[in-house]
Amino acid sequence: MRDEFAGLRPTEEVIKVQGARANALASEPRPRRPQLRGVPTPDFPPCRRLGESPGAGAGACSGPGGALPRRAVTLRVLLKDALLEPGAGVLSIYYLGKKFMGDLQPDGRIVWQETGQVFNSPSAWATHCKKLVNPAKKSGCGWASVKYKGQKLDKYKATWLRRHQLHVPVAAADESPASEGEEEELLMEEEEEDVLAGVSAEDKSRRPPGKGPSDPAHTDTTPPGKRVENKVRVPVRYCMLGSRDSARNPHTLVEVTSFAAINKFQPFNVAISSNVLFLLDFHSHLTRSEVVGYLGGRWDINSQMLTVLRAFPCRSRLGDADTAATIEEEIYQSLFLRGLSLVGWYHSHPHSPALPSLQDIDAQMDYQLRLQGSSNGFQPCLALLCSPYYSGNPGPESKISPFWVMPPPEQRPGDYGIPMDVEMAYVQDSFLTNDILHEMMLLVEFYKSAPDLVRFQEPWNQEHTYLDKLKISLASRTPKDQGLCQVLEQVYGVLKQGS
């Protein structure tokens, strides 16, 4: 960090602008957020909110008269509004070569024709059917998997939302309202189908333009069942965004801006432990899905120094509230026992650049305000993005990028925040602690049977396997003390065997 940062007091301006932003946000509906109980900072829950936009949670109502939230749109609601009609054999699921047919009852329940079993929701039916084919399946992505008369149910849900919630654009009818976790599940299913059909990655690359998710001309829409991560996501400059637009794809990546470019000083210094980067890089490599976790550390208001000392991976899946609550309790205990505070969060973009999306920017702005809370002093919240498998990275090493969001101009409080590049001082730890190694084994155990586990024995490129790539990426973040090399090799061995 530059010496001129020390002693500067740009925080008063930041506090003033953030206060204006907080007032603007205060009247907006808020989702109910889980909290790390006892942590002396406001809550922000990446364990449960990966892929969820601030203010758009399950408990948030929007539109005139408080329209139903997305999760409250059920088959019964669609039947009542005559978007669907009950009937025999009108529902279907096609998964890994198997077809399942269902009857839609007038009360919104589903009867599976083959056995007569009754299910209360598309997700329950889809999960049951898919587990029969693939026992490792943990969820069914019901609305994006079940078809009504040949059309996916999520299109009917989008039509209902467009009709009843005025802020939902017409374009939303062509987009899947599935969460990012569901999109990831659908991506994995697509890959499984390709394996069965003998479609290779090379075959995919030869698809004609406009016929696949890699077509850059379609970066602003997400066809149902396609995950944005596998599309060519061309970053845009912040100055090109203009005013906030609800029709814009929330997964649009935005280039970060340097403080020097806007003639400002970075309002806080950051020092980060090599063990933090080591663990979050390891976590990000394990799965083709996005991962998320917390950052623990200390904030010294006198020196304006934020020290990040520990990463806390969330070993949970999106939507698994029970597991998320358990993990959050563990993290709270770890923070408390170590005398650390919650100072930020991290997540991965497995196949995309380590740049924030519009959704990430809004989430980070929200977290900054919540971490600051009602105190008059300034307290930063740091976000880290890790991109392990992006083809544009210069080599095997993952790209890890910090960012912080500067509030929009005071006269335009509803605009997107400005994603700012953050300079960090890198502190090389002397050794890997036992709790880091223990956390690595817990992560391996958690992901070992997951269908989206990276197959580490397979080639990453012509020279290296995925396991080689992981080792090379971690090498620069590994402490100089190599006394635990043998332990690391044991972890790698278990990882290779498990995949």
Buried (B, 14 or more C-beta within 10 A) or exposed (E): BEEEBEEEEBBEEBBEBBBBBBEBBEEEEBBEBBBBEEBEBBBBBBBBBBBBBBBBBEEBEBEEEEBBBBEEBBBBBBBEBEBBEBEEEBBBBBBEEEEBBBBBBEEBBBBBBEEEBBBBBBBBBBBBBBBEBBEEBBBBBBBBBBBBEEEBBBBBBBBBBBEBBEEBEEBBBEBBBBBBBBBBBBBBBBBBBBEEEEBEEEEBEEEEEEEBBBBEEBBEBBEBBBBBBBBEBEBBEBEEBEEEEEEBBBBBBBBBBEBEEEEBEBBBBBBBBBBBBBBBBBBBBBBBBBBBBBBBBBBEEEEBBBBBBBBBBBBBBBBBEEBBBBBBEBBBEBBEEEEBBBBBBBBBBBBBBBBBBBBBBBBBBBBBBBBBEEEEEBBBBBBBBBBBBBEEBEEBBBBBBBBBBBBBEEEEBEBBBBBBBBBBEEBEBEBBBEEBBEBBBEBBEBBBEBBBBBEBEEEBEEEBBBBBBBBBBBEBBBBEEEEBEEBBEEBBEBBBEBB
